[in-house]
Amino acid sequence: MNEIGSPVQSLPRPGRRLPPLLSLRAFEAAAAHLSFQRAALELSVTPSAISHQVRSLEDTLGQPLFRRLTRQLALTPAGQRLFDDLRTGFDVLEAGIDRLRRPPASQTVTLTTNAAFAARWVLPRMEAFRKACPGVELRLHASDTLVDLARGDADIAIRSGRGQWPGLLSRELMPERYAPLCSPMLGLKRVADLSKHQLIHCDWQPHALAPALWPRWFREAGIAQPKSPGGGAMRAPALSFSDESHAMLAALGGHGVALLSLTLSAPEIRSGALVQPFGPALDTGSYFVAVANGRENEAPLRAVWNWIVSQTTTGS
């Protein structure tokens, strides 16, 4: 543009002054093999056709490209220079065409998060992810063990906590709270009725800042631990799981009351398969998306980061 809104008139481009492509291909093949016969086999033509194309090229250039010896060909100095240039040019052209023929290479991003979040939040959204990030292959690392993003053990993480991790750039996604949840078939209404049902316990990792455990829940509820039907102290949890998804399945089956994530149990709460008979809900921090400092502008990581954030801001 020479002025705002005024397009520049493009100058006519002069045509390329090149010999016919067929003669150049014939010469390059013959020079590579130093044989019209083998060049003919490579290009699926006759030796006489190769000879004709090479002779035509020599006439066009006005100088010989081969010295024709008895049962042998040898390149002239001009022929050698042209062969070197053509070989380089054809190699570049072939590589460019090959890149166009190949499908775009997928970019793999490893997302690490805990097993429950992977199963309950990430996997149900995979179709949305494929539509939003068609060029990214997501590798899901589901483990409650923290990995070192700075060392490259994974590319991006969704972690729960306070979001203050050295060497990581993080953004808060959503607060996390845990509350007593159970099947409506239990008919649970009052805290005192907890003594009639099993408490379902789920293990927490040692690094958890504020684990949602039953003793903590009773403390924050400001009530004494209910007595068992026989009058003694309530027995220890009768069901214990290392995975929150399994604890949820037990609660859905009516096997007791579990302290479960309100975020991860949202579909079951909406459908009525699980109910929260009473509070309080325990604050366990928030979910954060995190990457190692310095990697936040890598295109595939940025695409995954933006998709994760979009899924929390749109209420998906």
Backbone torsions as a table, in degrees:
resi	resn	phi	psi	omega
1	MET	NA	126.9	176.1
2	ASN	-91.4	-25.9	171.7
3	GLU	-139.2	161.7	179.4
4	ILE	-59.6	121.8	177.3
5	GLY	82.0	4.6	-178.6
6	SER	-116.1	109.6	-177.5
7	PRO	-72.4	146.3	176.4
8	VAL	-79.0	133.4	176.9
9	GLN	-74.4	121.9	-179.1
10	SER	-77.7	141.1	178.8
11	LEU	-79.3	145.7	178.4
12	PRO	-62.2	137.0	-179.0
13	ARG	-89.6	130.9	177.4
14	PRO	-69.2	145.8	179.1
15	GLY	-68.5	153.0	178.4
16	ARG	-73.5	135.0	-179.7
17	ARG	-95.7	76.8	-176.9
18	LEU	-119.5	146.7	171.6
19	PRO	-66.8	166.5	178.6
20	PRO	-57.2	141.2	-178.0
21	LEU	-61.4	-35.2	-179.5
22	LEU	-60.9	-40.4	-179.7
23	SER	-70.9	-33.9	177.7
24	LEU	-68.0	-41.8	178.0
25	ARG	-64.4	-42.1	179.4
26	ALA	-62.5	-44.0	179.1
27	PHE	-64.4	-44.8	-177.3
28	GLU	-61.6	-41.2	178.4
29	ALA	-66.7	-43.7	179.8
30	ALA	-64.9	-38.1	179.4
31	ALA	-68.9	-35.5	179.3
32	ALA	-66.4	-38.8	-177.0
33	HIS	-95.8	-16.2	-170.5
34	LEU	50.3	43.4	-179.0
35	SER	-162.1	126.7	174.2
36	PHE	-68.6	-34.2	-178.0
37	GLN	-63.3	-50.5	-177.9
38	ARG	-70.9	-32.2	174.9
39	ALA	-63.1	-38.8	178.9
40	ALA	-63.3	-40.6	177.7
41	LEU	-63.4	-40.6	-179.4
42	GLU	-63.6	-40.5	-175.0
43	LEU	-97.2	1.1	178.3
44	SER	59.5	44.9	174.2
45	VAL	-131.3	-176.2	179.2
46	THR	-89.4	155.7	175.8
47	PRO	-59.1	-34.4	179.5
48	SER	-66.9	-33.0	177.3
49	ALA	-66.3	-40.1	176.4
50	ILE	-61.7	-46.8	-179.5
51	SER	-60.2	-41.9	179.4
52	HIS	-63.5	-44.4	-179.2
53	GLN	-65.4	-40.4	179.5
54	VAL	-66.1	-42.6	179.6
55	ARG	-63.4	-38.5	178.5
56	SER	-64.1	-40.1	179.0
57	LEU	-65.0	-42.3	178.9
58	GLU	-62.4	-38.7	178.3
59	ASP	-65.5	-39.9	179.6
60	THR	-64.0	-41.1	-177.8
61	LEU	-83.0	-18.8	178.5
62	GLY	75.8	25.3	177.8
63	GLN	-160.6	151.5	-179.0
64	PRO	-73.2	146.8	177.9
65	LEU	-110.1	-21.1	178.6
66	PHE	-126.4	149.2	163.1
67	ARG	-101.3	119.0	-175.3
68	ARG	-91.6	104.1	-179.0
69	LEU	-99.0	176.0	179.1
70	THR	-65.9	113.7	179.0
71	ARG	56.2	28.7	-177.8
72	GLN	-159.1	147.9	174.1
73	LEU	-114.1	147.6	174.3
74	ALA	-138.5	140.6	-179.8
75	LEU	-77.5	139.3	169.7
76	THR	-77.5	167.0	175.9
77	PRO	-54.8	-41.1	178.0
78	ALA	-65.7	-40.5	179.1
79	GLY	-63.2	-38.6	179.2
80	GLN	-64.9	-42.6	178.9
81	ARG	-63.5	-43.1	-179.4
82	LEU	-66.7	-39.9	179.2
83	PHE	-61.9	-43.9	179.9
84	ASP	-60.7	-43.3	-178.8
85	ASP	-68.8	-43.5	-179.7
86	LEU	-64.8	-41.0	179.9
87	ARG	-59.8	-45.1	178.2
88	THR	-62.9	-45.2	-178.8
89	GLY	-64.1	-43.9	179.4
90	PHE	-67.0	-35.1	177.0
91	ASP	-62.6	-43.6	178.9
92	VAL	-64.9	-44.0	179.7
93	LEU	-62.4	-44.1	-179.9
94	GLU	-62.9	-41.5	179.3
95	ALA	-64.3	-40.2	179.2
96	GLY	-64.6	-43.4	177.8
97	ILE	-64.4	-38.8	-179.6
98	ASP	-64.3	-38.2	178.3
99	ARG	-64.7	-36.6	178.8
100	LEU	-68.9	-33.9	-178.5
101	ARG	-74.5	-30.4	-177.8
102	ARG	-74.8	142.4	173.7
103	PRO	-67.2	152.3	-179.8
104	PRO	-56.2	133.8	179.8
105	ALA	-67.9	134.3	177.8
106	SER	-75.7	150.0	178.6
107	GLN	-109.9	121.2	-175.4
108	THR	-91.0	131.7	175.9
109	VAL	-124.7	126.8	177.7
110	THR	-94.2	118.0	177.1
111	LEU	-103.6	123.7	178.1
112	THR	-109.5	137.6	176.4
113	THR	-160.3	172.3	-178.7
114	ASN	-72.4	161.4	-172.0
115	ALA	-61.4	-41.4	-177.9
116	ALA	-66.3	-43.3	-179.4
117	PHE	-66.3	-38.3	178.6
118	ALA	-61.6	-45.7	-176.7
119	ALA	-73.5	-38.5	-170.6
120	ARG	-94.4	-23.1	-174.8
121	TRP	-118.7	-46.4	-175.3
122	VAL	-74.8	-53.2	-174.0
123	LEU	-58.6	-41.7	178.5
124	PRO	-64.3	-13.5	-178.1
125	ARG	-104.8	11.5	-174.6
126	MET	-66.1	-33.6	177.5
127	GLU	-64.2	-41.9	177.0
128	ALA	-63.6	-36.5	179.0
129	PHE	-64.4	-45.1	-178.6
130	ARG	-61.4	-35.6	177.7
131	LYS	-71.3	-37.5	-177.1
132	ALA	-78.7	-32.3	-175.6
133	CYS	-129.6	67.0	-174.3
134	PRO	-64.9	-22.8	-178.2
135	GLY	-93.5	5.7	-175.7
136	VAL	-116.3	129.8	173.1
137	GLU	-97.2	118.7	-176.4
138	LEU	-93.0	124.3	174.3
139	ARG	-106.7	117.9	-174.4
140	LEU	-96.0	120.0	176.4
141	HIS	-104.6	101.2	-176.3
142	ALA	-99.6	107.5	-178.8
143	SER	-158.8	144.7	175.5
144	ASP	-81.4	-6.2	177.7
145	THR	-86.4	127.8	179.6
146	LEU	-68.5	140.8	176.1
147	VAL	-112.6	162.6	-175.8
148	ASP	-92.7	102.9	178.8
149	LEU	-67.1	-36.1	-178.9
150	ALA	-64.3	-29.2	179.9
151	ARG	-86.0	-8.3	178.6
152	GLY	89.7	15.6	178.2
153	ASP	-65.2	-26.0	173.1
154	ALA	-152.5	167.2	-176.5
155	ASP	-95.4	-36.6	-175.4
156	ILE	-148.2	150.7	-174.8
157	ALA	-135.0	150.4	164.4
158	ILE	-116.4	114.2	-175.6
159	ARG	-124.8	155.1	174.5
160	SER	-106.4	147.3	-179.2
161	GLY	151.1	-142.5	-178.5
162	ARG	-105.4	-6.3	175.1
163	GLY	80.6	11.7	-179.1
164	GLN	-110.6	85.6	-178.0
165	TRP	-119.2	121.2	-178.7
166	PRO	-57.0	135.7	176.6
167	GLY	82.0	0.5	-178.1
168	LEU	-119.1	144.5	169.5
169	LEU	-98.7	127.2	-175.1
170	SER	-133.9	159.2	175.2
171	ARG	-139.4	135.1	-179.6
172	GLU	-70.8	134.9	178.9
173	LEU	-100.4	-51.0	-177.1
174	MET	-165.0	147.4	174.8
175	PRO	-71.2	154.9	179.6
176	GLU	-122.8	131.8	177.6
177	ARG	-135.3	148.2	178.7
178	TYR	-118.8	141.8	-179.0
179	ALA	-146.5	161.5	176.1
180	PRO	-65.2	126.3	177.3
181	LEU	-130.7	146.0	179.8
182	CYS	-157.1	171.6	176.1
183	SER	-74.3	141.3	178.0
184	PRO	-62.9	-17.3	-179.8
185	MET	-66.0	-17.5	178.2
186	LEU	-74.0	-23.8	-178.8
187	GLY	66.2	28.4	-176.3
188	LEU	-75.5	128.7	-178.7
189	LYS	-126.9	-35.8	-173.4
190	ARG	-120.5	151.2	177.8
191	VAL	-58.4	-36.8	-178.6
192	ALA	-60.5	-24.7	-178.8
193	ASP	-78.2	-5.4	177.7
194	LEU	-60.2	-29.1	-178.4
195	SER	-65.4	-15.6	-179.5
196	LYS	-89.5	-4.3	-174.1
197	HIS	-131.6	156.8	177.0
198	GLN	-73.7	140.1	171.0
199	LEU	-90.7	126.1	-179.6
200	ILE	-93.6	123.3	-174.8
201	HIS	-106.9	143.1	176.3
202	CYS	-127.2	133.0	-179.4
203	ASP	-67.9	147.8	173.9
204	TRP	-120.0	149.3	178.8
205	GLN	-69.2	150.0	-179.1
206	PRO	-58.7	-26.9	-176.9
207	HIS	-81.6	-5.8	-179.1
208	ALA	-62.5	132.3	-175.8
209	LEU	-77.5	-39.3	-175.9
210	ALA	-140.8	70.7	-176.5
211	PRO	-63.8	144.2	179.6
212	ALA	-89.8	89.7	-179.0
213	LEU	-113.5	155.7	-176.2
214	TRP	-59.5	-44.1	178.3
215	PRO	-57.0	-39.2	177.5
216	ARG	-65.1	-40.8	-178.4
217	TRP	-61.7	-43.8	179.7
218	PHE	-63.9	-38.3	178.5
219	ARG	-63.0	-47.9	-177.3
220	GLU	-71.8	-23.4	174.7
221	ALA	-74.5	-16.3	178.9
222	GLY	71.1	30.0	-179.3
223	ILE	-130.5	156.3	177.4
224	ALA	-74.9	151.4	177.7
225	GLN	-61.9	127.0	-176.3
226	PRO	-59.3	154.2	178.0
227	LYS	-84.3	153.7	176.2
228	SER	-74.6	167.0	179.4
229	PRO	-55.9	-28.3	-179.8
230	GLY	-83.3	-1.1	177.7
231	GLY	99.2	-11.1	179.7
232	GLY	-86.8	-177.5	178.4
233	ALA	-64.3	147.2	-179.5
234	MET	-58.8	136.2	-178.1
235	ARG	-66.5	161.9	178.3
236	ALA	-64.7	160.4	-179.7
237	PRO	-52.5	130.8	-177.1
238	ALA	-84.0	-21.3	178.4
239	LEU	-122.9	130.0	-178.3
240	SER	-136.0	134.1	-177.6
241	PHE	-130.4	149.5	174.8
242	SER	-88.7	-13.4	-177.5
243	ASP	-123.5	130.6	-176.4
244	GLU	-64.5	-32.0	179.0
245	SER	-61.3	-37.0	178.8
246	HIS	-70.7	-37.4	176.3
247	ALA	-62.2	-38.9	178.1
248	MET	-64.4	-41.3	178.5
249	LEU	-61.8	-39.1	178.3
250	ALA	-64.7	-41.2	178.1
251	ALA	-65.0	-41.7	178.5
252	LEU	-61.5	-33.3	179.8
253	GLY	-79.8	0.6	178.2
254	GLY	79.4	22.6	-176.4
255	HIS	-89.6	1.1	178.4
256	GLY	154.8	-165.2	-177.1
257	VAL	-115.2	131.5	-177.6
258	ALA	-122.9	147.3	168.9
259	LEU	-85.2	109.3	-173.5
260	LEU	-125.3	157.0	178.1
261	SER	-66.1	127.6	176.4
262	LEU	-69.4	-26.6	177.2
263	THR	-71.4	-50.9	-175.4
264	LEU	-75.6	-20.7	179.5
265	SER	-96.1	5.4	-174.8
266	ALA	-55.2	-43.4	179.8
267	PRO	-61.6	-39.9	-179.7
268	GLU	-70.8	-33.1	177.6
269	ILE	-69.2	-42.0	179.4
270	ARG	-63.7	-37.8	-178.1
271	SER	-79.4	-14.7	-177.5
272	GLY	88.8	2.8	178.8
273	ALA	-69.1	-28.3	174.2
274	LEU	-126.6	147.1	177.2
275	VAL	-129.2	153.1	173.2
276	GLN	-105.6	100.7	-173.2
277	PRO	-69.9	-27.6	-179.2
278	PHE	-165.3	171.4	177.7
279	GLY	-103.4	-169.5	4.1
280	PRO	-86.6	170.7	171.7
281	ALA	-97.7	138.0	-176.6
282	LEU	-93.3	131.3	175.8
283	ASP	-80.0	122.6	177.9
284	THR	-115.4	13.5	-178.4
285	GLY	110.0	-146.5	179.1
286	SER	-141.4	164.6	169.6
287	TYR	-89.0	137.6	178.7
288	PHE	-128.2	148.0	167.3
289	VAL	-99.5	138.8	-173.3
290	ALA	-143.3	146.1	171.8
291	VAL	-136.7	162.5	177.1
292	ALA	-69.6	141.0	176.7
293	ASN	-54.1	133.7	179.5
294	GLY	98.0	-12.4	-178.8
295	ARG	-107.8	1.2	-172.7
296	GLU	-66.5	-21.0	-178.4
297	ASN	-99.6	4.9	174.7
298	GLU	-67.9	129.0	-169.6
299	ALA	-54.5	-50.3	-178.8
300	PRO	-65.4	-36.8	178.2
301	LEU	-67.3	-39.9	178.5
302	ARG	-63.3	-37.8	178.9
303	ALA	-63.7	-44.6	179.9
304	VAL	-67.1	-43.7	177.6
305	TRP	-55.1	-50.7	-177.7
306	ASN	-63.1	-36.6	178.7
307	TRP	-66.1	-44.3	179.3
308	ILE	-59.8	-46.3	-179.8
309	VAL	-62.1	-41.1	-179.7
310	SER	-62.1	-33.1	-178.8
311	GLN	-71.4	-20.5	179.3
312	THR	-96.4	-27.1	-177.9
313	THR	-85.8	-21.3	-179.5
314	THR	-95.6	-5.0	179.9
315	GLY	75.6	23.2	-178.7
316	SER	-69.1	NA	NA
